[in-house]
């Protein structure tokens, strides 16, 4: 009750300030006048009475002041006063203020950037209806934890699940072409990504531009609660076989291509030669459950119409074509749903034993765009730790600056203490000053962060192939980010301001007022704190820089890895989904042959080959394999215990085009390839695996099974006994990380099987061949979209390379910033030390010290903490690099060059930063110094 | 008249509460009433009166409202709240107990110790 009345009266005092003053004034005046009147009544003349009343009352102002204090308005007033004073002090020392604010703005800005990115990817829920209940259903199988589902399985789960509602499917994407529109490609490489070593294969200039089209089930938009920007979105009726083909445009496409004209709703568009009706438009930047904004959305039922005509994706249980989403019903938990789906997938296994072997189901929350699974968490934590370290450096930096400045304010503080200022009040004022610096830094850091993020997103977006769709990532800071920034600013303000403030308050008043020159006793304790700060800064800086050097060198090493095949002279070409053009199989085969001949005819082409997939380009295919003389598997379960080996179909000249030596035996003959004879070329590792210490040539392999797992558009190879005719050198087909465990090559028939991948060996530089390749393909068929890149660039696809590279670049940036800040700290510390010791230096010079001796004296003081910091930094870096090497690829945790090189760099730079102000010490004029107080 | 006793610190609040408990008063009236019921034996610093009044109001023992004085002038009147009444009660009891104890100590003769 008392608390409440206190609060109420305080609020009233604060809000009705003027009124309270007026009331207080009239109340006191009334009192004095009433007293005066009493005196008048007892015979004193009016003037005299008033005078006596006032004297008797005492100081009116003091009474008012005490009244104000009784109401508790003093706190706010003092805060306001201190803030104004603080601002004045900051304005007076512009140099100090700018340095401190910029240093902190760097730290705060970088922190905000990382946090915003983390928020956009992981924390922020998708902009859909009830994101908390949105889940994804994935297939689990050997080697897969987030596998796609087949359409018949999706239908089964949709119709039988009691825990999930609105089960919808995202059926993947496809590029479609339309004769109605033709857009140009830039052909220009993005700057930043190119400089960082990332090169994505781009469309060859002049080839047809496919439009990205995503297929979704009829209830997809209902599940997500999406509202159309115009027209309507899909209904379950649109997703039935035989329904009239409809398509929904993305808002971005509607704006850019049709200028948001509502009249196109209801009009038709030709996609892959099929007529579709446009029924609606999604909002701009609408993502649904994906990461890219497509051009078009179509029902899954329409896929056979624009694809190759087969209904495989819809009817074949082995073709895993999409990702399933649903809403948890109220009261149902993730575990309940997963348990139920486990039962349902068990039912499918019982009903379809050959197809559904070893598969299970898994339910995962789809609340946010990114999943941070257990493998990614260490990277995230490392990134956060790195930027937190930078902020720490910035804080230590500003703290040392403040400490140095406190030395010059000793006199002022001594005077204020002697005039009766309470220590708490002084502490409050010093803390407010540092908080002001921090808030200013936050105000500068926030736009800095949003600029950096914008730059990053734009650069990343422009480096990705245009046919993937557009990126729409919300990375502008919102209220939460602003709040986070302000919070970080306040915390850092108090953190770095507290110690200097407490230090300043321990001033002995007497000596502060006298302010005698050397003040040795004071100096020792203060400089110990400053030394500590320098040590911390140097150590943190070293950790950042050394690890960034390790990461960069690791990623460089990844680039220099010899993949086994010759990547320096080859160009990788891929047809982008030729099936959509509706060409018949024979037409496609004919085109394959024509393209190959056209390319072979180019002057700087040594040879051209085809394969079902290229090396290190993803899409790895595996098939179970045993030796033919082993007993055939007794049951489907046993069949699956066979080792799974990677494979691809290749033309006979594949090995010579990629410079993969055949170490034993031979490659296929043209006849064997044409007939797709049961022969294989295996890799050395495969030979060692199946026939150790024997000659594998002539032996036979049993490949696959009669109705093996198929991949979309491809049947798995099946041969009860294929003869081994050759052994190829081990290469890194599957991943850059290591040589393939086992791999084999099957013959590719030019007349029976068409492939999308070409590899061209150039006699000169591969990148200069690209335009010629583009025109060659255009001569054959101008409708073909083709993606091409020098094979060397495929290396930049490898995820380990990507992570090392990105990690290296980011930590270099952060480390360099840290280095800059640490040097600033050293510069400041030495500078103020010189100012402080001017008196002492003057005496020394007057007594005969030479300038180099003085320089040495000043530098020695700063060299000690730097060396200590270096030693600690090296030790910490070693620990951190051990952690990193467990996560990343190619990292040598004891890379001597990185450690010594970076440490030397730091010491040299820091010494230089100290030498600059120390020069001033040498030029001290003893006469001036001795008079300096 | 005996010389006025100086007011012990902290007792001013109690006296104000007592004065106001006898009826609503403005600040000057509180001063007069205290002087009256103490029969002028207490000396009160006028300057410390109003801070005490404001403090007591802040804590909720008394409440104020503007009214008209005897000579038709605007003045702020204070009166006791229910909580203030209870507070006055407890404070008087404490004071009386304390007075007994102190008086007992001061009266002890050397033989009783």
Interface residues (C-beta under 8 A of the other chain):
Chain A: X1 X2 X5 X6 X9 X10 X23 X24 X26 X27 X28 X30 X31 X33 X34 X35 X37 X56 X57 X58 X59 X62 X63 X66 X67 X69 X70 X71 X72
Chain B: X26 X27 X28 X31 X45 X46 X47 X48 X50 X51 X52 X54 X55 X57 X58 X59 X60 X66 X69 X71 X73 X74 X75 X76 X83
